[in-house]
Each structure stands twice: as structure tokens, then as C-alpha cells.
Amino acid sequence: MIDFSKDLEIAQKAARGGAKVVLGNFGKSKGSHVKGNAKGLVTATDLAAEKAILDILSAESDYAILSEESGSLQKNSGPVWVVDPLDGTNNFARTIPLFAVSVGLMEGNESLVGVIIDVVNNKEYYAVKGGGAFCNGERIIHPKFDTEYIPMLFLNHGYPEVDRAKFKELSRLLASDFNTLKLGTTALELCYIASGSVDGFICSGDELWDFAAGIVITQEAGCIFTDWHGKPWDGTHSHLVIARPEIHNVLVKKISWLQ
């Protein structure tokens, strides 16, 4: 098995640097503007946190970097750092304490390393491929599935109208059998999936930086990650299903025809 311990250390250092910026500005950031093509808000904090993260990644690693605000900063081929310096900017700008810093390492379609920091609650989730998932140093043990409760799902969508339409249809299909939620931060949603607080996640239209780190964290916690047909994700779209094993196939059967 490949040793990703050094990469994890770099990702943690970078994510912590970004989290420090985000936490220091929470409740103080007044200026925000809409990004191109109406793709949500960006604040000065997004940019400052991104700089803190990219400075560390660039100084300590030769991998290429893909970041939400700066796009692709190409270096060598191979693994790529995928960064969301502030996932949940809309929440942050409205002083809703649901947002995170996300740093992932991917190669091809595989998520190798993931670090997500729940900034307000001071929780650091992380995982490396084949090494288990952890929160603040303690291994995440996925709880037993409780059949006495209605399963809970996160449903997410991107900004394009086609994704919003699929979200509407997903809600119609699943509302009778599942409780559905949307927090406005994919990274944190995936941490709740990994910890077993919520049972499944379905999205259409999220960007790679939204879920790159969360993939390996959820997988290492015992969840199943596929496309809407139940097949391995091929990297060409963002029709994703991440769920605990007990309900994954049920979800796929209900939604596969939509993709």
C-alpha cells in the first residue's frame, strides 16, 4: 500500500491555515459578490483562505493544484490537490455557522487523501486511502443502522437549471420514504455521512472541489460511492450517490433512470 502520510500532513497543514483565516473573519466579512454565470457568492475571505492554503501546498508539494477560486495551477502530471477554501460561502456570508475548508488529493477518479475542517465546531475530519477515517484523531466507527427511524438523506444540486430540475424530481421520488436535508455545504454533509449522523447523499451538479476530500473520508468510514447507476464514478459528471451499505442499492434503484 502506498504511504500517503506525508501528503496527509501537508493537507492538514494547508487546511488548518485556511481554517484560521476563515474563523478569524467569520461574522466580520461584509463584502461579497456573485461569481461569473451566477455561480454563487465569493467573499474576500474565500480569496484570503485560498491564498493561505495554496502558499503551503505550493511550498511543500510538487503536485498540480485545482482550486475553486483560482482554477487550475498546473505543475507536474500525476496527483492533484483539489481545494475548496470555503465550502458554504453563502452560509458564511449570512453568518450561518455551516461551512468548511476542504483539501483533497486525487489521481484520476480516485480520492487518495481528504481533510475537511468544520471551522466553527473545531472538528477536523481526515482520511487516506486504505487507512481509515478519523475526526480529531479518533477513528470514525460507523454506527449500526437503526431501522426504527426513517433514513435521512442530503440532496444537493448545482446552479444550472437542469440540476435544479433533477433536485426537484429527486425530492418528489424520495420524500415519502426518506427525510431530506440540504445544508449548503457538501463538504460538511459528507462528514455527517461518514460519521453516520445522516444515511445518504445524492447530488447533481456539484463541482469537484466540493466533494474531492469527502469521497475518501466517506469511503474509509464504510460508505459506498457510485454514480446514479451504481457503477464506479468515471469522473465525467457529478451524479453521485454516497450512502451507507444498507440503503445504497435502494437509492440507486429509485433514481438510476434520472441520469
C-alpha positions in Angstrom: 0.0 0.0 0.0 1.3 3.5 -0.9 2.2 5.6 2.1 0.2 8.9 2.0 1.3 10.0 5.5 3.4 12.9 4.2 0.6 14.0 1.9 -1.8 13.9 4.8 0.5 16.1 6.9 0.7 18.7 4.1 -3.1 18.6 3.5 -3.7 19.1 7.2 -1.2 22.0 7.5 -2.8 23.7 4.5 -6.4 23.1 5.6 -5.6 24.5 9.1 -4.0 27.5 7.6 -7.2 28.2 5.6 -9.4 27.5 8.6 -7.5 30.0 10.7 -8.3 32.7 8.1 -12.0 31.7 7.8 -12.6 31.6 11.6 -10.9 34.9 12.1 -13.2 36.6 9.6 -16.5 34.9 10.5 -19.1 37.5 11.3 -16.9 40.3 10.1 -16.9 39.8 6.3 -19.2 42.4 4.8 -18.3 42.4 1.1 -19.4 39.6 -1.2 -20.2 39.4 -4.9 -21.7 36.9 -7.3 -19.2 34.9 -9.4 -19.5 34.6 -13.1 -22.5 32.9 -14.6 -24.4 33.4 -11.3 -22.4 30.6 -9.6 -22.9 31.7 -6.1 -21.1 34.2 -3.9 -17.4 34.8 -3.3 -16.0 36.9 -0.4 -12.7 38.3 0.4 -12.4 35.5 3.0 -12.6 32.9 0.2 -9.7 34.5 -1.5 -7.6 35.0 1.6 -8.1 31.5 2.8 -7.3 30.1 -0.7 -4.0 32.1 -0.7 -3.1 30.7 2.7 -3.8 27.1 1.5 -2.1 27.4 -1.8 1.0 29.0 -0.4 1.5 25.9 1.8 0.7 23.4 -0.9 3.0 25.1 -3.4 5.9 25.3 -1.0 5.7 21.8 0.3 4.5 19.7 -2.7 5.1 19.4 -6.5 1.6 18.2 -7.3 -0.7 20.2 -9.5 -3.4 22.2 -7.8 -7.1 22.8 -8.7 -8.8 25.3 -6.5 -12.3 26.8 -6.7 -11.3 30.5 -6.9 -8.1 30.2 -8.9 -8.9 27.3 -11.2 -6.0 25.0 -12.2 -2.4 25.8 -11.3 -0.6 23.2 -13.4 2.7 21.7 -12.3 3.7 18.1 -12.9 1.3 15.4 -14.0 0.0 12.8 -11.5 -1.8 13.5 -8.3 -3.7 16.8 -8.0 -4.6 18.8 -4.9 -8.3 19.8 -5.1 -9.1 22.7 -2.8 -12.3 24.5 -1.7 -11.0 27.2 0.7 -14.6 28.0 1.9 -17.3 25.5 1.1 -20.5 27.1 2.1 -19.8 30.7 1.2 -23.5 31.6 1.1 -23.8 30.4 4.7 -20.6 32.2 5.8 -21.7 35.5 4.2 -25.0 35.3 6.0 -23.3 34.3 9.4 -24.9 30.9 9.3 -22.3 28.6 11.0 -22.3 25.8 8.4 -19.2 25.9 6.3 -15.9 24.1 5.9 -12.4 24.1 4.5 -11.7 21.2 2.2 -8.3 19.9 0.8 -8.2 16.7 -1.1 -5.7 14.8 -3.2 -6.9 13.0 -6.2 -5.3 11.0 -9.0 -7.6 10.3 -11.9 -11.0 9.4 -10.5 -9.6 8.3 -7.1 -9.7 10.3 -3.9 -6.4 9.5 -2.1 -6.3 12.0 0.8 -9.0 14.2 2.3 -9.0 16.8 5.0 -12.2 18.7 5.9 -12.3 21.2 8.8 -15.6 22.1 10.4 -14.3 25.5 11.3 -16.9 26.7 13.8 -17.1 23.4 15.7 -13.3 22.8 15.6 -13.6 19.3 14.1 -11.0 18.0 11.6 -12.1 15.1 9.5 -9.5 13.3 7.5 -8.7 10.0 5.8 -6.1 8.4 3.4 -7.0 5.6 1.1 -6.7 2.3 2.9 -6.1 3.9 6.3 -9.5 4.5 7.8 -11.3 7.8 8.6 -10.8 10.0 11.6 -12.2 13.0 13.4 -9.9 14.9 15.7 -7.6 11.9 16.0 -10.3 9.4 16.8 -11.2 6.7 14.3 -14.7 7.1 12.9 -16.7 3.9 13.7 -19.8 3.9 11.5 -22.8 3.3 13.8 -25.2 0.4 13.3 -28.1 1.2 11.0 -31.2 1.9 13.1 -34.2 0.6 11.3 -36.6 2.3 13.7 -36.0 5.7 12.2 -36.8 7.0 8.7 -33.5 7.2 6.9 -32.2 10.7 6.3 -30.6 11.9 3.1 -28.8 15.0 1.9 -30.0 16.1 -1.6 -27.8 18.6 -3.4 -27.7 20.4 -6.8 -25.6 22.7 -8.8 -26.6 26.1 -10.1 -27.7 25.2 -13.7 -31.4 24.8 -14.2 -31.1 21.2 -15.3 -29.6 20.3 -12.0 -32.3 22.2 -10.1 -34.9 20.3 -12.1 -33.3 17.0 -11.1 -33.2 18.1 -7.5 -37.0 18.7 -7.7 -37.6 15.3 -9.2 -35.3 13.6 -6.6 -37.3 15.3 -3.8 -40.5 14.0 -5.3 -39.2 10.5 -5.6 -37.7 10.2 -2.2 -39.8 12.3 0.1 -42.2 9.5 1.0 -39.5 7.1 2.2 -36.7 9.4 3.4 -36.3 12.6 5.4 -34.3 15.0 3.2 -32.0 17.9 4.0 -29.7 20.4 2.3 -27.1 22.3 4.4 -25.5 24.4 1.7 -22.0 22.8 2.2 -21.3 19.5 0.5 -18.0 19.0 2.5 -19.8 19.1 5.8 -22.6 17.0 4.6 -20.1 14.3 3.6 -18.6 14.5 7.1 -22.0 13.8 8.6 -22.4 10.9 6.2 -19.1 9.5 7.3 -19.9 9.8 11.0 -23.3 8.1 10.5 -25.4 11.1 11.5 -27.1 11.0 8.1 -27.5 7.9 5.9 -27.0 9.0 2.3 -26.0 11.8 -0.1 -27.2 12.4 -3.6 -26.1 15.2 -5.8 -26.4 16.6 -9.4 -24.1 19.4 -10.4 -21.6 19.8 -7.6 -18.1 20.8 -8.6 -15.0 18.5 -8.0 -13.7 20.7 -5.2 -17.0 20.3 -3.3 -16.6 16.5 -2.8 -12.9 15.6 -3.6 -11.9 15.3 0.0 -15.2 13.9 1.2 -15.1 10.9 -1.1 -12.2 9.2 0.7 -13.4 10.2 4.1 -16.8 8.6 3.5 -15.4 5.5 1.8 -12.9 4.9 4.6 -15.8 5.2 7.1 -17.6 2.4 5.3 -19.9 4.1 2.9 -20.4 3.2 -0.8 -19.6 5.8 -3.5 -21.0 5.3 -7.1 -22.8 7.1 -9.8 -26.6 7.0 -10.0 -26.5 3.7 -11.8 -24.5 2.1 -9.0 -21.3 2.0 -11.1 -17.9 3.4 -10.3 -17.7 7.1 -10.9 -15.8 7.8 -14.1 -15.0 11.5 -13.4 -17.1 12.9 -16.3 -20.1 14.1 -14.3 -21.3 14.8 -10.8 -24.3 12.5 -10.5 -23.1 10.9 -7.2 -24.6 8.6 -4.6 -22.7 8.2 -1.3 -24.5 6.1 1.2 -24.2 3.5 3.9 -24.4 0.0 2.5 -27.9 -0.8 3.9 -29.6 1.8 1.7 -27.2 2.3 -1.3 -28.9 -0.1 -3.6 -32.3 1.1 -2.7 -31.4 4.6 -3.6 -29.8 3.5 -6.9 -33.0 1.6 -7.9 -35.1 4.7 -7.2 -33.0 7.2 -9.1 -31.0 5.5 -11.8 -33.5 6.3 -14.6 -33.0 10.0 -14.0 -29.4 10.1 -15.2 
